[in-house]
């Protein structure tokens, strides 16, 4: 509500891109705050290492967003440095909070507070981490599409660098989940019959097999002209129900 009160009327795609980037700043800040608890709870050594590595990557991504904001603001007002005293003074009050990411992190924290075995906890942490990654892939994919539409190649490249890192993190998590973690979480006893095992396996893998393909990232593609020029959209079928569903699913909830 506060954000709605203070937000200036957005007149063009540049304004929308700035808003999207501001949203991503909040996303990265929240992830940096949330990840240490996930790292601590994870027991699988590879998962722990992957999360630790990605925390470092996330910190670098946050700095990259500062660069993006400087480039975007520099175009019209010489960057944040030229903001007035009052603007700086009330900067804290106007800070945007991404409610979509807040919800995902809240849910992750809630599941981590449940009583479960170490193996099940690892599977739950992977699922939470992938929800985070998919949200980021949606946000960065959209922002990159806007930057490309605006012919701002510098910004598009910076956003794409992060987008690719998110894809890599997502794929590592899927590999880990399907490679061993989900199976351990299945808690199969030697006396279990095949039928129940199959049912459990299906349910478990649904948590962590949701890797987003690079073809599904053009969440902002309907706004731009050069859809086919987008690397991520090359294998996408423009009018396929699959792509339409992916685009719909990528819509943000604020
Ligand atoms: Fe990130």
py3Dmol code that shows the C-alpha trace and the ligand (Angstrom):
import py3Dmol

protein = """\
ATOM      1  CA  UNK A   1       0.000   0.000   0.000  1.00  0.00           C
ATOM      2  CA  UNK A   2       2.832   2.335   0.911  1.00  0.00           C
ATOM      3  CA  UNK A   3       4.533   1.614  -2.392  1.00  0.00           C
ATOM      4  CA  UNK A   4       1.380   2.453  -4.283  1.00  0.00           C
ATOM      5  CA  UNK A   5       1.091   5.787  -2.508  1.00  0.00           C
ATOM      6  CA  UNK A   6       4.596   6.947  -3.289  1.00  0.00           C
ATOM      7  CA  UNK A   7       5.042   5.433  -6.716  1.00  0.00           C
ATOM      8  CA  UNK A   8       5.152   7.859  -9.588  1.00  0.00           C
ATOM      9  CA  UNK A   9       2.968   7.204 -12.580  1.00  0.00           C
ATOM     10  CA  UNK A  10       4.837   4.947 -14.992  1.00  0.00           C
ATOM     11  CA  UNK A  11       4.752   6.444 -18.468  1.00  0.00           C
ATOM     12  CA  UNK A  12       6.823   4.030 -20.515  1.00  0.00           C
ATOM     13  CA  UNK A  13       8.755   0.762 -20.699  1.00  0.00           C
ATOM     14  CA  UNK A  14      11.867   2.383 -19.199  1.00  0.00           C
ATOM     15  CA  UNK A  15       9.884   3.166 -16.054  1.00  0.00           C
ATOM     16  CA  UNK A  16       8.603  -0.395 -15.960  1.00  0.00           C
ATOM     17  CA  UNK A  17      12.147  -1.745 -16.364  1.00  0.00           C
ATOM     18  CA  UNK A  18      13.333   0.409 -13.477  1.00  0.00           C
ATOM     19  CA  UNK A  19      10.509  -0.940 -11.367  1.00  0.00           C
ATOM     20  CA  UNK A  20      11.387  -4.517 -12.327  1.00  0.00           C
ATOM     21  CA  UNK A  21      15.040  -3.903 -11.404  1.00  0.00           C
ATOM     22  CA  UNK A  22      13.985  -2.378  -8.093  1.00  0.00           C
ATOM     23  CA  UNK A  23      11.957  -5.503  -7.482  1.00  0.00           C
ATOM     24  CA  UNK A  24      15.023  -7.652  -8.251  1.00  0.00           C
ATOM     25  CA  UNK A  25      17.095  -5.629  -5.776  1.00  0.00           C
ATOM     26  CA  UNK A  26      14.606  -6.563  -3.080  1.00  0.00           C
ATOM     27  CA  UNK A  27      14.600 -10.174  -4.304  1.00  0.00           C
ATOM     28  CA  UNK A  28      18.381 -10.494  -4.020  1.00  0.00           C
ATOM     29  CA  UNK A  29      18.480  -8.735  -0.640  1.00  0.00           C
ATOM     30  CA  UNK A  30      15.890 -11.130   0.755  1.00  0.00           C
ATOM     31  CA  UNK A  31      17.717 -14.163  -0.636  1.00  0.00           C
ATOM     32  CA  UNK A  32      21.035 -13.047   0.853  1.00  0.00           C
ATOM     33  CA  UNK A  33      19.313 -12.800   4.209  1.00  0.00           C
ATOM     34  CA  UNK A  34      17.511 -16.140   3.914  1.00  0.00           C
ATOM     35  CA  UNK A  35      20.250 -18.377   2.524  1.00  0.00           C
ATOM     36  CA  UNK A  36      22.445 -18.815   5.627  1.00  0.00           C
ATOM     37  CA  UNK A  37      19.577 -20.630   7.411  1.00  0.00           C
ATOM     38  CA  UNK A  38      19.105 -22.931   4.412  1.00  0.00           C
ATOM     39  CA  UNK A  39      22.835 -23.666   4.311  1.00  0.00           C
ATOM     40  CA  UNK A  40      22.820 -24.448   8.002  1.00  0.00           C
ATOM     41  CA  UNK A  41      19.872 -26.830   7.779  1.00  0.00           C
ATOM     42  CA  UNK A  42      21.114 -28.688   4.697  1.00  0.00           C
ATOM     43  CA  UNK A  43      22.883 -31.942   5.512  1.00  0.00           C
ATOM     44  CA  UNK A  44      23.801 -33.257   2.090  1.00  0.00           C
ATOM     45  CA  UNK A  45      27.372 -32.043   1.543  1.00  0.00           C
ATOM     46  CA  UNK A  46      26.916 -31.287  -2.157  1.00  0.00           C
ATOM     47  CA  UNK A  47      23.725 -29.364  -1.455  1.00  0.00           C
ATOM     48  CA  UNK A  48      25.451 -27.419   1.299  1.00  0.00           C
ATOM     49  CA  UNK A  49      28.330 -26.549  -1.024  1.00  0.00           C
ATOM     50  CA  UNK A  50      25.999 -25.574  -3.888  1.00  0.00           C
ATOM     51  CA  UNK A  51      24.049 -23.259  -1.601  1.00  0.00           C
ATOM     52  CA  UNK A  52      27.239 -21.713  -0.196  1.00  0.00           C
ATOM     53  CA  UNK A  53      28.560 -21.122  -3.700  1.00  0.00           C
ATOM     54  CA  UNK A  54      25.267 -19.620  -4.796  1.00  0.00           C
ATOM     55  CA  UNK A  55      25.222 -17.238  -1.842  1.00  0.00           C
ATOM     56  CA  UNK A  56      28.502 -15.775  -3.110  1.00  0.00           C
ATOM     57  CA  UNK A  57      27.075 -15.605  -6.627  1.00  0.00           C
ATOM     58  CA  UNK A  58      23.966 -13.881  -5.250  1.00  0.00           C
ATOM     59  CA  UNK A  59      26.054 -11.248  -3.467  1.00  0.00           C
ATOM     60  CA  UNK A  60      27.774 -10.487  -6.768  1.00  0.00           C
ATOM     61  CA  UNK A  61      24.397 -10.357  -8.515  1.00  0.00           C
ATOM     62  CA  UNK A  62      23.211  -7.783  -5.998  1.00  0.00           C
ATOM     63  CA  UNK A  63      26.216  -5.577  -6.833  1.00  0.00           C
ATOM     64  CA  UNK A  64      25.510  -6.070 -10.520  1.00  0.00           C
ATOM     65  CA  UNK A  65      22.050  -4.617  -9.956  1.00  0.00           C
ATOM     66  CA  UNK A  66      23.649  -1.469  -8.544  1.00  0.00           C
ATOM     67  CA  UNK A  67      25.486  -1.202 -11.840  1.00  0.00           C
ATOM     68  CA  UNK A  68      22.235  -1.710 -13.749  1.00  0.00           C
ATOM     69  CA  UNK A  69      20.493   0.979 -11.704  1.00  0.00           C
ATOM     70  CA  UNK A  70      23.348   3.408 -12.280  1.00  0.00           C
ATOM     71  CA  UNK A  71      23.133   2.830 -16.003  1.00  0.00           C
ATOM     72  CA  UNK A  72      19.362   3.281 -16.013  1.00  0.00           C
ATOM     73  CA  UNK A  73      19.289   6.346 -13.767  1.00  0.00           C
ATOM     74  CA  UNK A  74      22.340   7.888 -15.410  1.00  0.00           C
ATOM     75  CA  UNK A  75      20.409   8.171 -18.613  1.00  0.00           C
ATOM     76  CA  UNK A  76      18.141  10.862 -17.290  1.00  0.00           C
ATOM     77  CA  UNK A  77      19.326  12.288 -13.999  1.00  0.00           C
ATOM     78  CA  UNK A  78      22.979  11.436 -13.546  1.00  0.00           C
ATOM     79  CA  UNK A  79      22.448   8.585 -11.141  1.00  0.00           C
ATOM     80  CA  UNK A  80      21.345   8.307  -7.558  1.00  0.00           C
ATOM     81  CA  UNK A  81      24.168  10.571  -6.429  1.00  0.00           C
ATOM     82  CA  UNK A  82      22.234  13.608  -7.604  1.00  0.00           C
ATOM     83  CA  UNK A  83      19.223  12.878  -5.450  1.00  0.00           C
ATOM     84  CA  UNK A  84      18.395  15.616  -3.019  1.00  0.00           C
ATOM     85  CA  UNK A  85      18.794  15.621   0.738  1.00  0.00           C
ATOM     86  CA  UNK A  86      15.114  14.927   1.435  1.00  0.00           C
ATOM     87  CA  UNK A  87      15.022  12.145  -1.092  1.00  0.00           C
ATOM     88  CA  UNK A  88      18.007  10.478   0.559  1.00  0.00           C
ATOM     89  CA  UNK A  89      16.590  11.113   4.003  1.00  0.00           C
ATOM     90  CA  UNK A  90      13.325   9.358   3.179  1.00  0.00           C
ATOM     91  CA  UNK A  91      14.961   6.739   0.995  1.00  0.00           C
ATOM     92  CA  UNK A  92      14.457   4.108   3.685  1.00  0.00           C
ATOM     93  CA  UNK A  93      10.737   4.721   3.775  1.00  0.00           C
ATOM     94  CA  UNK A  94      10.311   4.298   0.063  1.00  0.00           C
ATOM     95  CA  UNK A  95      12.313   1.099  -0.263  1.00  0.00           C
ATOM     96  CA  UNK A  96      10.402  -1.410  -2.292  1.00  0.00           C
ATOM     97  CA  UNK A  97       9.805  -4.880  -0.926  1.00  0.00           C
ATOM     98  CA  UNK A  98       9.064  -7.717  -3.315  1.00  0.00           C
ATOM     99  CA  UNK A  99       6.103  -9.485  -1.771  1.00  0.00           C
ATOM    100  CA  UNK A 100       6.318 -12.399  -4.184  1.00  0.00           C
ATOM    101  CA  UNK A 101       9.781 -13.333  -2.923  1.00  0.00           C
ATOM    102  CA  UNK A 102       8.767 -12.646   0.656  1.00  0.00           C
ATOM    103  CA  UNK A 103       5.981 -15.213   0.298  1.00  0.00           C
ATOM    104  CA  UNK A 104       8.286 -17.829  -1.208  1.00  0.00           C
ATOM    105  CA  UNK A 105      10.872 -17.320   1.528  1.00  0.00           C
ATOM    106  CA  UNK A 106       8.225 -17.365   4.266  1.00  0.00           C
ATOM    107  CA  UNK A 107       6.946 -20.681   2.972  1.00  0.00           C
ATOM    108  CA  UNK A 108      10.477 -22.062   2.833  1.00  0.00           C
ATOM    109  CA  UNK A 109      11.097 -21.036   6.419  1.00  0.00           C
ATOM    110  CA  UNK A 110       7.822 -22.614   7.474  1.00  0.00           C
ATOM    111  CA  UNK A 111       8.677 -25.972   5.922  1.00  0.00           C
ATOM    112  CA  UNK A 112      12.179 -25.872   7.415  1.00  0.00           C
ATOM    113  CA  UNK A 113      10.595 -25.439  10.847  1.00  0.00           C
ATOM    114  CA  UNK A 114       8.702 -28.733  10.444  1.00  0.00           C
ATOM    115  CA  UNK A 115       9.872 -31.890  12.158  1.00  0.00           C
ATOM    116  CA  UNK A 116      11.408 -34.129   9.470  1.00  0.00           C
ATOM    117  CA  UNK A 117      14.331 -36.417   8.828  1.00  0.00           C
ATOM    118  CA  UNK A 118      17.571 -34.985   7.478  1.00  0.00           C
ATOM    119  CA  UNK A 119      16.978 -36.511   4.051  1.00  0.00           C
ATOM    120  CA  UNK A 120      13.457 -35.121   3.787  1.00  0.00           C
ATOM    121  CA  UNK A 121      14.768 -31.740   4.927  1.00  0.00           C
ATOM    122  CA  UNK A 122      17.331 -31.763   2.125  1.00  0.00           C
ATOM    123  CA  UNK A 123      14.583 -32.482  -0.420  1.00  0.00           C
ATOM    124  CA  UNK A 124      12.440 -29.682   1.054  1.00  0.00           C
ATOM    125  CA  UNK A 125      15.341 -27.216   0.911  1.00  0.00           C
ATOM    126  CA  UNK A 126      15.958 -28.025  -2.748  1.00  0.00           C
ATOM    127  CA  UNK A 127      12.281 -27.457  -3.520  1.00  0.00           C
ATOM    128  CA  UNK A 128      12.352 -24.080  -1.729  1.00  0.00           C
ATOM    129  CA  UNK A 129      15.576 -23.071  -3.475  1.00  0.00           C
ATOM    130  CA  UNK A 130      14.101 -23.944  -6.861  1.00  0.00           C
ATOM    131  CA  UNK A 131      10.990 -21.867  -6.207  1.00  0.00           C
ATOM    132  CA  UNK A 132      13.341 -18.975  -5.511  1.00  0.00           C
ATOM    133  CA  UNK A 133      15.343 -19.647  -8.674  1.00  0.00           C
ATOM    134  CA  UNK A 134      12.254 -19.871 -10.862  1.00  0.00           C
ATOM    135  CA  UNK A 135      10.962 -16.562  -9.560  1.00  0.00           C
ATOM    136  CA  UNK A 136      14.315 -14.974 -10.317  1.00  0.00           C
ATOM    137  CA  UNK A 137      14.437 -16.507 -13.789  1.00  0.00           C
ATOM    138  CA  UNK A 138      11.034 -14.976 -14.463  1.00  0.00           C
ATOM    139  CA  UNK A 139      12.094 -11.545 -13.151  1.00  0.00           C
ATOM    140  CA  UNK A 140      15.464 -11.412 -14.906  1.00  0.00           C
ATOM    141  CA  UNK A 141      13.994 -12.818 -18.134  1.00  0.00           C
ATOM    142  CA  UNK A 142      11.365 -10.092 -18.155  1.00  0.00           C
ATOM    143  CA  UNK A 143      13.842  -7.316 -17.327  1.00  0.00           C
ATOM    144  CA  UNK A 144      16.208  -8.503 -20.055  1.00  0.00           C
ATOM    145  CA  UNK A 145      13.376  -8.512 -22.595  1.00  0.00           C
ATOM    146  CA  UNK A 146      12.540  -4.905 -21.666  1.00  0.00           C
ATOM    147  CA  UNK A 147      16.204  -3.843 -21.891  1.00  0.00           C
ATOM    148  CA  UNK A 148      16.483  -5.441 -25.318  1.00  0.00           C
ATOM    149  CA  UNK A 149      13.311  -3.775 -26.464  1.00  0.00           C
ATOM    150  CA  UNK A 150      14.751  -0.450 -25.320  1.00  0.00           C
ATOM    151  CA  UNK A 151      17.966  -1.279 -27.153  1.00  0.00           C
ATOM    152  CA  UNK A 152      19.936  -0.929 -23.947  1.00  0.00           C
ATOM    153  CA  UNK A 153      22.520  -3.604 -24.644  1.00  0.00           C
ATOM    154  CA  UNK A 154      24.704  -2.883 -21.611  1.00  0.00           C
ATOM    155  CA  UNK A 155      21.834  -3.416 -19.230  1.00  0.00           C
ATOM    156  CA  UNK A 156      20.551  -6.420 -21.180  1.00  0.00           C
ATOM    157  CA  UNK A 157      23.982  -8.085 -20.949  1.00  0.00           C
ATOM    158  CA  UNK A 158      24.280  -7.534 -17.215  1.00  0.00           C
ATOM    159  CA  UNK A 159      20.806  -8.948 -16.657  1.00  0.00           C
ATOM    160  CA  UNK A 160      21.554 -11.886 -18.908  1.00  0.00           C
ATOM    161  CA  UNK A 161      24.709 -12.724 -16.967  1.00  0.00           C
ATOM    162  CA  UNK A 162      22.633 -13.128 -13.825  1.00  0.00           C
ATOM    163  CA  UNK A 163      19.857 -14.943 -15.678  1.00  0.00           C
ATOM    164  CA  UNK A 164      22.347 -17.562 -16.873  1.00  0.00           C
ATOM    165  CA  UNK A 165      23.706 -17.996 -13.359  1.00  0.00           C
ATOM    166  CA  UNK A 166      20.171 -18.645 -12.116  1.00  0.00           C
ATOM    167  CA  UNK A 167      19.643 -21.274 -14.806  1.00  0.00           C
ATOM    168  CA  UNK A 168      22.891 -22.960 -13.806  1.00  0.00           C
ATOM    169  CA  UNK A 169      21.919 -22.983 -10.128  1.00  0.00           C
ATOM    170  CA  UNK A 170      18.504 -24.392 -10.977  1.00  0.00           C
ATOM    171  CA  UNK A 171      19.988 -27.175 -13.078  1.00  0.00           C
ATOM    172  CA  UNK A 172      22.459 -28.139 -10.359  1.00  0.00           C
ATOM    173  CA  UNK A 173      19.588 -28.422  -7.895  1.00  0.00           C
ATOM    174  CA  UNK A 174      17.557 -30.608 -10.229  1.00  0.00           C
ATOM    175  CA  UNK A 175      20.556 -32.848 -10.843  1.00  0.00           C
ATOM    176  CA  UNK A 176      21.104 -33.226  -7.143  1.00  0.00           C
ATOM    177  CA  UNK A 177      17.435 -33.883  -6.384  1.00  0.00           C
ATOM    178  CA  UNK A 178      16.949 -36.460  -9.093  1.00  0.00           C
ATOM    179  CA  UNK A 179      20.408 -37.906  -8.641  1.00  0.00           C
ATOM    180  CA  UNK A 180      20.150 -38.837  -4.971  1.00  0.00           C
ATOM    181  CA  UNK A 181      18.335 -36.515  -2.576  1.00  0.00           C
ATOM    182  CA  UNK A 182      14.749 -37.377  -3.513  1.00  0.00           C
ATOM    183  CA  UNK A 183      15.512 -41.060  -3.414  1.00  0.00           C
ATOM    184  CA  UNK A 184      16.976 -40.804   0.079  1.00  0.00           C
ATOM    185  CA  UNK A 185      13.974 -38.777   1.174  1.00  0.00           C
ATOM    186  CA  UNK A 186      11.713 -41.527  -0.100  1.00  0.00           C
ATOM    187  CA  UNK A 187      12.619 -43.439   3.042  1.00  0.00           C
ATOM    188  CA  UNK A 188      12.059 -46.752   1.344  1.00  0.00           C
ATOM    189  CA  UNK A 189      12.124 -49.756   3.625  1.00  0.00           C
ATOM    190  CA  UNK A 190      13.178 -53.169   2.262  1.00  0.00           C
ATOM    191  CA  UNK A 191       9.689 -54.528   2.874  1.00  0.00           C
ATOM    192  CA  UNK A 192       7.897 -51.818   0.908  1.00  0.00           C
ATOM    193  CA  UNK A 193       6.182 -52.982  -2.225  1.00  0.00           C
ATOM    194  CA  UNK A 194       6.871 -51.530  -5.638  1.00  0.00           C
ATOM    195  CA  UNK A 195       3.489 -49.888  -5.977  1.00  0.00           C
ATOM    196  CA  UNK A 196       3.787 -47.644  -2.967  1.00  0.00           C
ATOM    197  CA  UNK A 197       7.395 -46.852  -3.784  1.00  0.00           C
ATOM    198  CA  UNK A 198       6.378 -45.708  -7.218  1.00  0.00           C
ATOM    199  CA  UNK A 199       3.709 -43.425  -5.846  1.00  0.00           C
ATOM    200  CA  UNK A 200       6.079 -41.880  -3.349  1.00  0.00           C
ATOM    201  CA  UNK A 201       8.790 -41.410  -5.938  1.00  0.00           C
ATOM    202  CA  UNK A 202       6.408 -39.635  -8.253  1.00  0.00           C
ATOM    203  CA  UNK A 203       5.346 -37.259  -5.495  1.00  0.00           C
ATOM    204  CA  UNK A 204       8.910 -36.578  -4.380  1.00  0.00           C
ATOM    205  CA  UNK A 205      10.324 -35.885  -7.787  1.00  0.00           C
ATOM    206  CA  UNK A 206       7.562 -33.448  -8.572  1.00  0.00           C
ATOM    207  CA  UNK A 207       9.108 -31.162  -5.974  1.00  0.00           C
ATOM    208  CA  UNK A 208      12.476 -30.896  -7.550  1.00  0.00           C
ATOM    209  CA  UNK A 209      12.242 -31.786 -11.168  1.00  0.00           C
ATOM    210  CA  UNK A 210      10.849 -28.449 -12.136  1.00  0.00           C
ATOM    211  CA  UNK A 211      13.867 -27.036 -13.896  1.00  0.00           C
ATOM    212  CA  UNK A 212      12.853 -24.117 -16.040  1.00  0.00           C
ATOM    213  CA  UNK A 213      14.112 -24.533 -19.576  1.00  0.00           C
ATOM    214  CA  UNK A 214      15.797 -21.600 -21.233  1.00  0.00           C
ATOM    215  CA  UNK A 215      12.977 -21.543 -23.729  1.00  0.00           C
ATOM    216  CA  UNK A 216      10.474 -20.577 -21.079  1.00  0.00           C
ATOM    217  CA  UNK A 217      12.037 -17.320 -19.981  1.00  0.00           C
ATOM    218  CA  UNK A 218      10.595 -14.812 -22.346  1.00  0.00           C
ATOM    219  CA  UNK A 219       8.064 -13.652 -19.820  1.00  0.00           C
ATOM    220  CA  UNK A 220       8.358 -10.163 -21.183  1.00  0.00           C
ATOM    221  CA  UNK A 221       8.476 -11.241 -24.781  1.00  0.00           C
ATOM    222  CA  UNK A 222       4.969 -10.167 -25.643  1.00  0.00           C
ATOM    223  CA  UNK A 223       6.067  -6.579 -25.073  1.00  0.00           C
ATOM    224  CA  UNK A 224       8.890  -6.637 -27.581  1.00  0.00           C
ATOM    225  CA  UNK A 225       9.316  -6.858 -31.302  1.00  0.00           C
ATOM    226  CA  UNK A 226      12.387  -9.038 -31.735  1.00  0.00           C
ATOM    227  CA  UNK A 227      11.226 -12.220 -30.030  1.00  0.00           C
ATOM    228  CA  UNK A 228      13.146 -14.462 -32.363  1.00  0.00           C
ATOM    229  CA  UNK A 229      16.380 -12.611 -31.650  1.00  0.00           C
ATOM    230  CA  UNK A 230      16.222 -13.671 -28.054  1.00  0.00           C
ATOM    231  CA  UNK A 231      18.613 -16.447 -27.257  1.00  0.00           C
ATOM    232  CA  UNK A 232      16.231 -17.917 -24.723  1.00  0.00           C
ATOM    233  CA  UNK A 233      13.300 -17.851 -27.097  1.00  0.00           C
ATOM    234  CA  UNK A 234      14.972 -19.604 -30.021  1.00  0.00           C
ATOM    235  CA  UNK A 235      13.399 -22.981 -29.434  1.00  0.00           C
ATOM    236  CA  UNK A 236      10.155 -21.569 -28.139  1.00  0.00           C
ATOM    237  CA  UNK A 237       7.099 -22.003 -30.287  1.00  0.00           C
ATOM    238  CA  UNK A 238       5.563 -18.591 -30.480  1.00  0.00           C
ATOM    239  CA  UNK A 239       1.983 -19.691 -30.351  1.00  0.00           C
ATOM    240  CA  UNK A 240       2.239 -23.032 -28.599  1.00  0.00           C
ATOM    241  CA  UNK A 241      -0.007 -23.652 -25.590  1.00  0.00           C
ATOM    242  CA  UNK A 242       3.148 -24.684 -23.710  1.00  0.00           C
ATOM    243  CA  UNK A 243       4.764 -21.287 -24.172  1.00  0.00           C
ATOM    244  CA  UNK A 244       1.549 -19.491 -23.376  1.00  0.00           C
ATOM    245  CA  UNK A 245       1.279 -21.480 -20.151  1.00  0.00           C
ATOM    246  CA  UNK A 246       4.889 -20.716 -19.242  1.00  0.00           C
ATOM    247  CA  UNK A 247       4.324 -17.054 -19.853  1.00  0.00           C
ATOM    248  CA  UNK A 248       1.180 -17.096 -17.781  1.00  0.00           C
ATOM    249  CA  UNK A 249       2.926 -18.922 -14.977  1.00  0.00           C
ATOM    250  CA  UNK A 250       5.690 -16.341 -15.045  1.00  0.00           C
ATOM    251  CA  UNK A 251       3.328 -13.521 -14.186  1.00  0.00           C
ATOM    252  CA  UNK A 252       4.336 -11.913 -10.941  1.00  0.00           C
ATOM    253  CA  UNK A 253       2.145 -11.549  -7.894  1.00  0.00           C
ATOM    254  CA  UNK A 254       2.858  -8.474  -5.897  1.00  0.00           C
TER     255      UNK A 254
END
"""
ligand_1 = """\
1
LIG
Fe 19.961 -14.260 -7.746
"""
view = py3Dmol.view(width=600, height=400)
view.addModel(protein, "pdb")
view.setStyle({"model": 0}, {"cartoon": {"style": "trace"}})
view.addModel(ligand_1, "xyz")
view.setStyle({"model": 1}, {"stick": {}})
view.zoomTo()
view.show()
